[in-house]
Amino acid sequence: MPRAEPPVRRILGVRVHDVTMAEALERVAAFLAAGGPHQICTVNPEFVMHARRDPAFFQVLEQADLNVPDGVGLLWAGRVLGQPLRERVPGVELMEAIAARAAQEGWRLFLLGAAPGVAERAAETLRRRYPGLPVVGTFAGSPRPEEAPAILARLRQARPDVLFVAYGAPRQDLWIARYQPDLQIPVAMGVGGAFDFLAGVVPRAPRWMREAGLEWLYRLLRQPWRWRRMRVLPRFVLDVLRARYGRGGTGARVG
């Protein structure tokens, strides 16, 4: 069985685990050793704000087996709210860490989602970086319910140990929560735009910008359409400050 659950923090009422990258990877290994279905979510400020207005998504985060802190905004909020998080665990980097470990351990990976052809290119990148990596399938598909039977059939045939789903949040996380009980895949994780990064469709920010917490700005400059999604960030900051200096406490879920 996996070791005891890591410490839980509450960021505006939303559940996040206080784990480092190394601890998250060991948690994945423990899930695989235990068997049974597990879900990993990569929580950032956008997740928090969406979960506060969407009860279904909030419940997914409440029930997920591991919610890693993906986003410098979460670390800042944790400090302000007295809910400290030690380290940012970016989803794309956790995905690569899992792939590196999979090449050593023989874990079978399946990449689901993104635009047609992108998952295949991402898989090729991972194979080049981690020789011997067993990728047992790739497929674009979509989270539409009518496509689920064909996707589930593919996954049952491939029998992956780890499923990466790139449908974007919250659709990917809701999809995993809906179908994991049937699939019984040991680890399923929503990875957002990770396939695009690995395939070279979208470049990642330079390391210095990532380390300075400015990856969001780089992505906004490269993809101006993202401003619509990022409109929630000022509200996130205001809600954190209100929770700390206004009402006090860690904030509560709304909606």
Secondary structure, DSSP 8 states (H G I E B T S, - for coil): -------EEEETTEEEE---HHHHHHHHHHHHHH-S--EEEEE-HHHHHHHHH-HHHHHHHHH-SEEEE-SHHHHHHHHHHT--------HHHHHHHHHHHHHHHT--EEEEESSTTHHHHHHHHHHHHSTT--EEEEE---S-GGGHHHHHHHHHHH--SEEEEES-TTHHHHHHHHHHHHH--SEEEE-TTHHHHHHTSS----HHHHHTT-HHHHHHHH-GGGHHHHTHHHHHHHHHHIIIIIS-SS-----
